Amino acid sequence: MGSKLKPYEVYKETEYDWLGPVPSHWQEHTVRSITKLSSERNGTRDDLELLSVYREYGVIRKSSRDDNHNVESQDLSNYKFVDVGYLVLNKMKMWQGSLGVSKYKGIVSPAYIVCILLGDLNSDYVHYLMRSAKFKTIYNRISYGVRVGQWDMRYDDFKNIKLFLPPIAEQNQIVKYLDNQLEKINKFIKVKKELIAVLKEQKQAVINDAVTRGTRFDTNYKQSSISWIKEVPEHWEFRALKRLTSTKMSDGPHETPVFVEKGVPFVSAEAVYNGKINLDSMRGYISEEDHRKYCEKLKPQRNDIFIVKSGSTTGKSCIVDFDEEFSVWSPLALVRSNEENDPYFLFYAINATYFQEQVQDKWSFGTQPNIGMGILQNLLIATPPLDEQQSIVKFLNNEIERIDSIIEAYEKEINLINEYRVTLISEVVTGKYDVRYVENQEFKEINTYGNESFAELEAVLKVEECEV
């Protein structure tokens, strides 16, 4: 690796414990001295696009994301005008770092704070600085409310934050350096994500092949009776899902429970992640009394399979691999294998493309997909004898463990470089490292992580074009 970044030679103390010392030649300002509130409204204009402020990105076009479910008013005349270079703050989410300098002209919600930047400033530097990890500390301290998710921040508090800014030429160099490094980091992440996508496709192909053709080499095949599979081993049978279960397929309670501070985990579709139940994503805790009541209809246990039957993830499934008690809500449908079938084979078959195609063919679609229990339980599974199911499960467990371990390693690398990215920005824009004379052709490392984490990164960053 190249030489490591070095600190400035002389520092001065600041009053902020979260900021620490800054280079001695950086000038003290307040947010008030470099901003002016803008209250310009959209009025009757209809040529300006809607903008949003995201914690992860700053100011973006609302149309560029499909996960923003906030509904705008039919009357946009009171929305605030934003020009390129304006600082925009979501005051309800400032404690999460939801702000940024806009690269777009448009309009934002009247609830946002919009500021015009004043003075000799590089707006990209201000964007990096005020979105940096260190500044989230002060945003938390000046935000308040009854509940964390509803904390608010006033401009009158925000404007008194002290900033320590380098001269404009130094701001320009910091931006140039960070842009260069982040471009390389983003290229690295892009490559890893593309590799992960290829591995996930490979995993799906392995599952599809194993649960429709088996793992034996001496098998004769017959034409399939459903359109999504060309052929299956001649001794396999297509059976309705309900014929493979030990109990009647059922879903969770159709009522919203009362949540309590401590009790039994209550989960819904969002807890279904990577083929398992993730209790960290539960809806909340319910009382033991409610849990017992819900268990009269459905009591989850190890090796149970749950299929999401409504919502944006309809068809997604998981298998329970623990004994801790929990309850489920109505979007989850229980599949409990009988003794003639291996639960993990059913789980893999439900995840196969041919089964998911049946789900999509049969679901109804209102605002979101939905498939009824009566339809779901009659979808078909290509079923071999139990001993062959167990052989297929053993094969798939080994193959998927191998693929998942590679995916996990790539995801860990992405997490590490994202952590490094956050640290790099925060340390450079607050003067902890001096990049005034750094050559931008080479990636420089803050010594935060071991060299092993960046051995591959260095190789990737040196190439002009990255290919999967």
C-alpha positions in Angstrom: 0.0 0.0 0.0 1.0 3.6 -0.4 2.1 5.9 2.4 -0.6 6.5 5.0 -2.3 9.8 5.5 -0.7 12.2 8.0 -2.1 14.8 10.4 -1.6 18.5 10.2 1.5 19.9 12.0 -0.3 22.3 14.3 -3.8 22.0 15.9 -6.0 24.1 18.2 -8.6 22.9 20.6 -12.3 23.4 20.2 -15.2 23.3 22.7 -16.7 20.3 21.2 -15.9 16.9 22.6 -17.2 15.2 19.5 -15.0 17.2 17.2 -11.8 17.5 19.0 -8.9 19.7 17.8 -8.8 21.2 14.4 -5.9 22.6 12.2 -4.8 25.9 13.7 -5.3 27.9 10.5 -8.9 26.8 10.1 -11.3 29.7 10.8 -14.3 29.5 13.2 -17.7 30.2 11.8 -21.3 29.4 12.9 -23.9 27.8 10.7 -25.8 31.1 10.9 -22.8 33.0 9.3 -22.7 30.8 6.2 -26.5 30.2 5.6 -29.6 32.2 5.1 -33.0 30.7 5.5 -35.0 30.5 2.2 -38.8 30.6 2.3 -39.3 30.9 -1.4 -42.4 28.8 -2.4 -43.3 26.9 -5.5 -46.4 29.0 -6.2 -48.1 28.2 -9.5 -45.0 26.6 -11.2 -45.4 23.1 -12.5 -42.0 22.6 -14.1 -40.1 21.7 -10.9 -39.6 18.1 -9.8 -40.1 16.8 -6.3 -36.9 16.2 -4.3 -36.4 14.2 -1.1 -33.7 14.1 1.6 -32.3 10.6 2.3 -30.1 9.8 5.3 -27.9 7.7 3.0 -27.6 10.0 0.1 -28.6 13.6 0.9 -30.9 15.4 -1.6 -32.2 13.2 -4.4 -34.9 13.2 -7.0 -38.0 11.6 -5.4 -38.7 9.7 -8.6 -35.3 8.0 -8.5 -36.4 5.8 -5.6 -39.3 3.3 -5.3 -39.1 3.0 -1.5 -40.3 6.4 -0.7 -43.9 6.0 0.3 -44.6 9.5 1.6 -47.5 10.9 -0.3 -47.1 14.5 -1.5 -49.9 17.0 -1.3 -52.1 17.5 -4.4 -51.5 21.2 -3.9 -47.8 21.8 -4.3 -47.9 25.6 -4.2 -46.7 25.7 -0.6 -43.7 23.4 -1.3 -40.3 25.1 -0.9 -38.1 26.0 -3.8 -34.6 24.4 -3.9 -31.9 25.5 -6.3 -28.5 23.8 -7.0 -26.2 24.4 -4.1 -29.0 24.9 -1.5 -28.6 23.1 1.9 -31.8 21.1 2.7 -32.6 19.6 6.1 -35.2 17.1 7.1 -35.6 18.4 10.6 -37.5 15.4 11.8 -34.6 13.1 10.8 -31.6 15.3 11.5 -30.6 13.0 14.4 -30.0 10.4 11.6 -28.0 12.8 9.4 -30.8 13.5 7.0 -29.5 16.6 5.2 -27.4 17.6 2.2 -26.5 20.2 -0.4 -28.7 19.8 -3.5 -27.3 19.1 -7.0 -30.8 19.6 -8.4 -33.4 22.3 -8.9 -36.8 21.4 -7.6 -39.2 21.6 -4.6 -39.3 19.9 -1.2 -41.9 19.4 1.5 -42.8 22.5 3.5 -41.7 20.6 6.6 -38.0 20.8 5.4 -35.6 23.5 6.3 -34.0 25.1 3.2 -30.9 27.3 3.4 -28.9 29.3 0.9 -25.1 29.0 1.4 -23.2 32.3 1.9 -19.6 33.3 1.4 -16.6 31.7 -0.2 -17.5 28.1 0.1 -17.2 24.9 -1.9 -20.8 23.5 -1.6 -19.5 19.9 -2.0 -17.2 20.4 1.0 -20.1 21.7 3.0 -22.1 18.6 1.9 -19.3 16.3 3.0 -18.7 18.2 6.3 -22.3 18.5 7.5 -23.2 14.9 6.6 -20.1 13.5 8.3 -20.4 11.0 11.1 -19.0 13.4 13.7 -21.7 16.0 13.1 -24.5 13.5 13.8 -23.5 13.7 17.5 -24.5 17.4 17.7 -27.6 16.8 15.6 -28.7 14.2 18.2 -28.0 16.6 21.1 -30.2 19.4 19.6 -33.0 17.2 18.5 -35.7 16.3 21.0 -39.2 15.0 21.4 -41.4 12.5 23.2 -40.2 9.6 21.0 -36.9 9.1 19.2 -38.6 8.4 15.9 -40.4 11.7 16.2 -37.6 13.9 17.3 -37.5 17.4 15.9 -34.8 20.0 15.4 -35.2 23.8 15.2 -33.2 26.0 12.9 -32.6 28.3 15.9 -30.6 25.6 17.5 -28.9 24.4 14.3 -27.7 27.9 13.3 -25.6 28.1 16.5 -23.4 25.1 15.7 -19.8 26.2 15.3 -17.9 25.2 12.2 -14.2 25.3 11.6 -13.5 25.8 7.9 -10.3 25.7 5.8 -9.5 28.3 3.2 -11.4 27.8 -0.1 -8.3 26.4 -2.0 -8.0 23.7 0.8 -11.7 23.0 0.6 -11.4 22.4 -3.1 -8.5 20.0 -2.6 -10.3 18.1 0.1 -13.3 17.7 -2.3 -11.0 16.7 -5.1 -9.3 14.1 -2.9 -12.6 12.6 -1.5 -14.3 12.5 -4.9 -11.3 10.6 -6.3 -11.2 8.1 -3.4 -14.9 7.6 -3.2 -15.1 6.9 -7.0 -12.6 4.1 -6.4 -14.4 2.8 -3.3 -17.7 2.8 -5.2 -16.1 0.9 -8.1 -14.9 -1.7 -5.6 -18.4 -2.0 -4.0 -20.0 -2.2 -7.5 -17.8 -5.2 -8.4 -18.5 -7.0 -5.2 -22.3 -6.5 -5.5 -22.1 -7.8 -9.1 -20.2 -10.9 -7.9 -22.8 -11.4 -5.1 -25.6 -11.2 -7.7 -23.9 -13.8 -9.9 -23.5 -16.1 -6.8 -27.1 -15.7 -5.9 -28.1 -16.7 -9.5 -25.8 -19.7 -9.2 -27.4 -20.7 -5.9 -30.9 -20.4 -7.4 -29.8 -22.5 -10.4 -28.4 -25.2 -8.1 -31.7 -25.3 -6.1 -33.8 -25.4 -9.2 -31.8 -28.3 -10.7 -31.7 -30.4 -7.6 -35.4 -30.2 -6.7 -36.6 -30.9 -10.2 -34.0 -33.4 -11.5 -32.5 -34.9 -8.4 -28.9 -35.8 -7.8 -28.8 -39.3 -9.3 -27.0 -40.0 -12.6 -29.0 -43.1 -13.6 -32.4 -41.4 -13.7 -35.0 -41.7 -16.4 -37.2 -38.6 -17.0 -40.8 -38.0 -18.0 -42.6 -34.9 -19.3 -43.7 -32.6 -16.5 -47.4 -31.9 -15.9 -46.9 -28.2 -15.2 -45.6 -25.7 -17.6 -42.7 -24.3 -15.5 -40.8 -27.6 -15.5 -39.9 -29.4 -18.7 -39.3 -32.8 -17.2 -38.8 -34.6 -13.9 -37.6 -38.1 -12.8 -40.2 -40.6 -13.9 -40.8 -41.9 -10.4 -41.5 -38.5 -8.9 -45.0 -37.3 -8.2 -46.6 -33.9 -8.3 -48.6 -33.4 -5.1 -50.5 -30.4 -3.7 -48.6 -28.7 -0.9 -51.4 -29.6 1.6 -50.8 -33.3 0.9 -47.3 -33.0 2.2 -48.1 -31.5 5.6 -48.9 -33.0 9.0 -51.3 -30.2 10.1 -53.7 -28.1 8.1 -51.9 -25.1 6.6 -52.8 -22.0 8.5 -51.8 -18.3 8.9 -51.3 -16.1 11.9 -54.0 -14.2 13.8 -56.0 -11.6 11.8 -55.8 -9.0 14.5 -53.3 -6.4 15.6 -51.9 -7.3 19.0 -51.2 -5.0 21.9 -47.4 -4.7 22.2 -45.7 -4.8 25.6 -42.2 -3.9 26.8 -41.2 -7.5 27.4 -42.8 -10.8 26.5 -42.9 -13.1 23.5 -41.6 -12.0 20.1 -44.3 -11.3 17.5 -43.1 -11.4 13.9 -44.5 -10.7 10.4 -43.2 -10.7 6.8 -40.3 -8.4 7.5 -38.7 -11.0 9.8 -38.3 -13.4 6.9 -34.7 -12.9 5.9 -32.3 -15.1 4.0 -34.4 -18.2 4.5 -34.7 -17.8 8.3 -36.7 -15.9 10.9 -34.8 -12.9 12.2 -36.2 -12.0 15.6 -34.3 -8.7 15.5 -36.8 -7.6 12.9 -39.9 -8.6 15.0 -42.9 -6.3 15.2 -42.6 -6.2 19.0 -43.3 -8.2 22.1 -46.8 -9.6 23.1 -48.0 -10.9 26.4 -47.8 -14.5 27.4 -51.6 -14.5 27.5 -51.9 -13.3 23.9 -49.2 -15.7 22.8 -51.2 -18.7 24.3 -54.3 -17.4 22.6 -52.6 -17.2 19.2 -51.0 -20.6 19.7 -54.4 -22.2 19.7 -54.5 -21.5 16.0 -50.8 -21.7 15.2 -47.8 -22.5 17.5 -44.5 -22.3 15.6 -41.9 -25.0 16.2 -38.5 -26.0 14.8 -38.5 -27.1 11.1 -41.7 -25.2 10.4 -41.8 -23.4 7.1 -43.4 -20.0 6.7 -44.5 -18.5 3.4 -45.3 -14.8 3.0 -48.8 -14.7 1.5 -49.3 -11.0 1.3 -47.3 -7.8 0.7 -44.4 -6.9 -1.4 -42.5 -10.1 -0.5 -45.3 -12.6 -1.3 -43.9 -16.1 -1.9 -40.7 -15.5 0.2 -40.2 -18.3 2.7 -38.1 -19.3 5.7 -37.6 -22.4 7.9 -37.4 -22.2 11.7 -34.0 -23.4 13.0 -34.4 -22.6 16.7 -36.6 -23.5 19.7 -37.4 -20.1 21.2 -41.1 -19.4 21.3 -42.7 -16.7 19.1 -45.9 -15.8 17.4 -46.7 -14.9 13.8 -49.1 -12.5 12.2 -51.5 -13.1 9.4 -49.1 -12.5 6.4 -47.3 -15.7 7.3 -48.6 -19.1 6.3 -47.4 -22.3 8.1 -46.2 -25.4 6.2 -45.4 -28.2 8.6 -44.0 -31.3 6.9 -45.4 -34.7 7.6 -43.2 -37.8 8.3 -43.2 -38.8 4.6 -41.3 -35.7 3.6 -38.1 -33.9 4.7 -38.9 -30.3 5.8 -35.8 -28.9 4.3 -36.6 -30.5 0.9 -40.0 -28.8 1.0 -38.3 -25.5 2.0 -35.9 -25.8 -1.0 -38.8 -26.8 -3.3 -40.9 -23.8 -2.2 -37.8 -21.6 -3.0 -37.5 -23.1 -6.5 -38.4 -21.0 -9.5 -41.2 -23.3 -10.6 -43.0 -23.0 -7.3 -42.5 -19.2 -7.2 -43.9 -19.0 -10.7 -47.0 -20.8 -9.5 -47.4 -18.2 -6.7 -47.0 -15.3 -9.1 -49.5 -16.9 -11.6 -52.1 -17.4 -8.9 -51.8 -14.3 -6.7 -54.2 -11.4 -6.8 -52.8 -7.9 -7.1 -54.4 -4.9 -5.5 -52.0 -2.3 -4.0 -49.7 -5.3 -3.3 -49.7 -9.0 -4.1 -51.7 -11.5 -2.1 -52.4 -15.2 -2.3 -55.2 -16.9 -0.5 -54.6 -19.9 1.8 -57.0 -22.0 -0.4 -54.9 -21.3 -3.5 -51.5 -21.6 -1.7 -52.2 -25.0 -0.3 -53.1 -26.4 -3.7 -49.9 -25.4 -5.4 -47.8 -28.3 -6.7 -44.5 -29.8 -5.5 -42.4 -32.3 -7.5 -41.9 -35.0 -4.8 -39.4 -37.8 -4.8 -39.3 -40.6 -2.1 -38.1 -39.6 1.4 -34.7 -41.2 1.1 -34.1 -39.3 -2.2 -35.3 -36.0 -0.6 -32.8 -36.5 2.2 -30.0 -37.1 -0.3 -31.0 -33.9 -2.2 -31.1 -31.9 1.1 -27.6 -33.1 2.0 -26.3 -32.1 -1.4 -28.0 -28.7 -1.3 -26.9 -28.0 2.3 -23.3 -28.5 1.2 -23.5 -26.4 -2.0 -25.5 -23.6 -0.4 -23.2 -23.4 2.6 -20.2 -23.1 0.1 -21.9 -20.3 -1.9 -23.2 -18.5 1.1 -19.8 -18.4 2.7 -18.4 -16.7 -0.4 -21.3 -14.2 -0.4 -20.8 -13.6 3.3 -17.1 -12.8 2.7 -18.0 -10.3 0.0 -20.7 -8.7 2.1 -18.2 -8.4 5.0 -15.8 -6.6 2.6 -18.5 -4.2 1.5 -19.3 -3.5 5.2 -15.7 -2.9 6.0 -15.1 -0.6 3.1 -18.3 1.3 3.9 -17.1 1.8 7.4 -13.8 2.9 6.0 -15.6 5.3 3.7 -17.5 6.9 6.6 -14.3 7.2 8.6 -12.3 8.6 5.7 -14.8 11.4 5.0 -15.3 12.3 8.7 -11.5 12.5 9.4 -10.6 14.4 6.3 -13.3 17.1 6.4 -12.7 17.8 10.1 -8.9 18.2 9.7 -7.7 15.0 11.3 -5.7 14.2 8.2 -3.9 16.5 5.8 -4.6 15.8 2.1 -3.4 19.1 0.7 -0.4 17.5 -1.0 -1.7 14.0 -1.6 -1.4 12.6 -5.1 -4.9 11.4 -6.2 -3.6 8.7 -8.4 -3.1 6.3 -5.5 -5.5 5.1 -2.9 -4.4 6.2 0.6 -5.4 4.3 3.7 -6.2 5.6 7.2 -4.8 2.9 9.4 -8.2 1.8 10.8 -8.3 -1.8 9.5 -5.8 -4.5 9.0 -3.9 -4.5 5.6 -5.6 -7.9 4.9 -8.9 -6.2 4.5 -7.6 -4.0 1.7 -5.2 -6.3 -0.1 -7.8 -7.1 -2.7 -9.2 -3.5 -2.7 -5.8 -2.2 -3.7 -5.7 -4.5 -6.7 -9.2 -3.5 -7.8 -8.7 0.2 -7.4 -5.6 0.2 -9.7 -7.5 -1.1 -12.7 -9.2 1.2 -15.1 -12.3 -1.0 -15.7 -13.6 -3.7 -13.4 -15.3 -6.7 -14.8 -17.1 -9.6 -13.1 
